[in-house]
Amino acid sequence: MADVNSSSGMSTSPLMIVLVVVGFFVFAIIVVYCNRRSSSESSNEALLAEGMREFMPGLKREDVEELLQDAERWKCTVCAFLNVIDKPICSLCHSMKDVRFVEPTERDVISSKYIDSSQTSMSGQIVSGLRRTKSIGATLVRQASKNRLRRMTSFFQHVLLPEDLNAKQRSARMRKQWTREMQGDQIVWVQHFLDSEDFPAAYTIRLNPGVRSGTILEIVVADKVTQIPTSESLNGRSIAWMPVEHVDGSLSVLNSSIMPSVWQSLIALSKIAFSFKYAWFLHQASSLVTPFEELHVKTRCTRETVYEEAMENLLGLKDRALCSIIRFEFIGEVGLDAGAVQREWYMVVAQALLSESSGLFVVSNRDDNSYFINPNSEHDVQETTLHKQFKLSHLDAFRAVGRFMGRALLDGQVLPLHLNPVLFKAILGVPMTLDDVECLDRSVYKSLRYVVENSGVDSLALTFSETEQRGHFVTEINLIENGQEIEVTDANKYEYVDLKVRYLLFTRIQDQLNALVQGIYDIVPPELLIPFDHKELELVLCGLPEIDVADWEANSVASSNLKDSAVLVWFWEVVGSFTPEEQAKLLQFSTGSSRVPVQGFKGLTSYDGRICYFTLKGLPYVPGTFPTAHACFNRIDLPLYPTRDLLELALRALLLSEATGFNIE
């Protein structure tokens, strides 16, 4: 037995050596795997160092803004936004650089403080919120001026009149209509110009109205017609629609106090160029983030349940976790969250929010296909299988949506959320008027203007009621008590218009709006958003929807074997020939997001906010090979195709595949 054992030992020694070696490698793999699981941040850093070192200039987004502060700029004549000189179109309203916008009237109301249009008569009844007189002379001058400027368009190809503006341009033009100003020791809302001859009543939303610090807000008592909120009616309510002249301008939209010294800084910031205030915002936002080593969150989900789990996880964040760093992982995929996984998570969730199956938003304006809160969300959310599985109420869902938007602001992510401008105004607490109905539905706006501007409205057979989808049925809703029995006449038409505006912009979605706005400010304090107007906030949150290929090329890096090669020239020629949809899909492939950062392509980042340029890496050409996208590094590996046709064929084949997922990389 001993010999056998000895012989056996001698004969198996090579096998033992092999087993030891294999065991060593298995052990090493296990150690590496465990280390990667227990310290993903270290792994991220290692991969970043290896894969992106030469393409990262060591800058962050705020550094880019500081470098641009002295850049030459041109002022858009439509919206007055200051654009970097090499931008051919305005980043805010998308007007061409050489467009000349001309207001066809000499009458321009500048810096006119809002006058209380809700004057009380001797009987205590509220007089119209709309000015009831019109200047015939001013109208004639305006029409003559229009005719003269129309003749000018034969000489100037890019002259624009107000009626030529699209929905985006009209909204951007009105972005500075209301601003906060310091008058003595008070903060007041000031109206700077009007878009019509009438002076519409203005209202703003306010969360947590009524009792504040033991003091009841001073608000005028209303009659049954106008229903301006009283101090008594506000108690117990979480959101209110308030006349701007009765709003304390020194309070935030949350009804919270802000120190006078802080107000001075915020108002000064609101008056400077967007680039400066955005740089300030980035610095302030970075200070809110909880350090990774102190607290961070890891979230793992499948693509099938990413929306539902996002809603639940966002609602579950508490205290410091609200502003902690979040790392994302799609189960079953190999993508490392060096930036692209996070970007794609935001994009996928944002798209789900606007889908009909979520029940949260509906298209409100067919001119620009913008989305507004679904007035019937309470019913529609309960009908969707998404929310049934997770049993999420529609108000909880909107609170989560608000937190999602707040987190995107904090993380510097841009979202494909084409929300209606009214929502951005509501988030900021900016005053709204009849003119804002145009953003929701231009035909309804024109109808209301017709009621205001013409007599004999009795013949229209209108009542103080509105029809709206409630559940499965269309319901008639009273704007006032017994409204369906009260006819609209020339005597009460102004009250009707005021109530209709309030209903369209606020009443029908007030609970959902309250939850959404509260959710945003769960993440970021209102002081951070006060310096922005509503179009600037949209730009920060949603980035640039149009892709400027020249900017893309100017802010890209190519490997040494691509520089001065025909392949590099062909690549940008082919990308330039793509449709906007194809360009967006290619961008999605290569970066994880179809949206361009606020700063353009110079603002592409990795997972931690560090600038990471779009990169093209040349590879030896092998027949039948295709480009490979490494979205985590904003990179495309591009074979050195011998002809332009082969390159274009390969890129178009890439676009035919699914743009999401990390199974190839």
Secondary structure, DSSP 8 states (H G I E B T S, - for coil): -HHHHHHHHHHHHHHHHHHHHHHHHHHHHHHHHHHHHH-HHHHHHHHHHHHHGGG--S-BHHHHHHHHTT--EEE-TTT--EEETT-SB-TTT--BTT-EE--S-S----SEE------B-TTS-B--SS-----HHHHHHHHHHHHHHHHHTTT-TTEE-GGG--HHHHHHHTTTSEEEEEETTEEEEEE---SSSS----EEEEES-SEETTEE-------TTT----HHHHTT-SEEEEEGGGS-TTB-TTS-B--HHHHHHHHHHHTS-HHHHHHHHHHHHHHHSB-TTT-EEEEEE-GGGHHHHHHHHHHH--GGGGGBEEEEEETT-----SSHHHHHHHHHHHHHHHSGGG-SEEEEETTTTEEEE-TTHHHHHHHSHHHHHHT--HHHHHHHHHHHHHHHHHHT------B-HHHHHHHHT--B-GGGHHHH-HHHHHHHHHHHH-S-GGGG--BSEEEEEETTEEEEEESSTTGGGSB--TTTHHHHHHHHHHHHHTGGGHHHHHHHHHHHHHHS-GGGTTTS-HHHHHHHHH-BSS--HHHHHHTEEE-TTTTT-HHHHHHHHHHHHS-HHHHHHHHHHHHS-SSB-TTGGGG-B-TTSBB--EEEEEE---TT---EEEGGGTEEEEE--SSHHHHHHHHHHHHHS-SS--S--
